[in-house]
Amino acid sequence: MVATPTRRGWLGALVLVLIGTPTVAALAFDEPELKGDLKAIQGEWQFQTEGQPSKWSMKADVMTSEIGGITYVSKVTVDDAAKPNKTIDFKLTEPGEYAGQTALGIYKLENNTLTICVARPGNPDRPTQFEAVEDVSLLFELKRP
């Protein structure tokens, strides 16, 4: 005996395909393509600040960092072809006082060390050297745990 689908069964399957397809397509387009340095910086990083460990975590294009007891969350874009320094931008989503602001930076990735020099959020000038400048830029030397 061969099972034949009922009309209701076919309609249900068609509705499921039609409803599910845009959702699956939308999910596929929301994920950034991980390649180059964006792929290389994925995972966990650590930094010592004022004797306290600072944890950074990169997943897809979202960086979560804990610095001085404050959690920062940002969408990250990198340009690993930029010259003279590769660029990294952090569009902050948390904490609230910085939400919507972008912190422009430069970076270098050498073995298991990620060095980032980033301007204060909202500062329109990108750093040009790897140095901390009071009230202007911050320097982080992150290491793999």
N, C-alpha and C positions, 0 to 999 in steps of 0.2 A: 504494500500500500504506500503510495507516494503522498506526502503531505502537501496540500496546496494552500497558500496563504489566503486568508479571507480579505475582502475588500477593506474592512476596518484595519486589519493588520498592515496592509500596504499604505493606507493613508497615514496611520500612526508613524510608520517608518519614514515616510516622505516628510511629514511635519517635523520629526526629530532631526532629519538631515537638514532641512531648510532653516530651522531655528538654531541648530548647533553649529552650522558652518560659519556664520559671521562671527560667532563667539570664538571659535577656534582660530579663525583668521585674525581677529583682533588681538588675541593673545600672542600669536606668532609675530605680529608687527610691533607689539609693545616691547619685546625683548630686544636689546641692542645686540648688534653683531659684535662678538668679542674677538678682536684680532689685535695684533701688534702689542703695544705696551698696555692697552686697556686689558687685554687678556693676561699679560704678564704680572700685573699688579693685583690680580684677584687674590682673595684670602685674607689672612690675619697678619697684622703688623703691630710693632710695639715701639714706644718712644719713652724715654725717661724725662720727666719734667718736674723740677723742684723736688727731686727725690721720689716722686710718685710715678708709677708706671702709667702710661697712657696707651689705651688700646684703640686700634684702628681696624676696621673690617670693610673690605671691598667686595660687594656682590653685584655682578652685572655692572650697571653704571651708578650704583648707589654706595656712597662711602658713609659709614657711621664711625664717628670718633668720639672718644671720651677724653676730654682735656680739662684738668682742674675740677673734676666733679660735674662738669657740664657735658651733656651728650649733644653732639652736632650731627645732623643728617643732611646730606647734600647729593644732588645729582652731579655726576662728574663727566666732563668731556676732556679728552686729551688730544693733542696734536703732536704725534711723535715724529713728524717731518719738519716741524718749525725750526728755524735757525735764528740766532745762534743757540738758543736754548729751546728744548721741548716745552710745550705749554700745557698747563692743566687748569681747568676752571671748576670751581665748586659753586653750584647754585644751591644755596641753603634753603632747606625746608623746615628745619628746627635748629635752635630754639626760636620761639616766636619773635623775639626782638630782631633777629636776623633773617627771618623767613622772607623769601623773594629776592634777597640781595645775592650778588655774585662776588666771590673772592677770586681774583685773577692770580695765577701763579706760574712758576716755572718748575721743572723737575728734572732729575736725572736718576736713572735706574742702573745700578752696578751690582751684579751678583745678587746678594740678598739684602741690599741696602737701597731704599727709596728716599732720596733727598728732595724735599719740597720747600720752596720759598714762596710764600703766598702773601698777597696784600691783604690788609684788613678788609672785611666785607664792605662793599659799597665804594671802595677806593677805585677810581677809574684807571689808575696807573698800574701796569704789570711790573713786578720786580725785574730787574735786568741782571742782577748778581745774586749769588747764593749767600746772603747775609741778612741777619735780623736788623731792622732799623726801628728804633722805638717809635711807637704810634703809627708806623707805616707798614711794616711787614714782619712776618714770623718765619723762622727757619725750623724745619723738622727733619731729623735724620731717623727714619724708620727702619727697623730691622725685623726680619722674620723671627718669630718666637722659637 
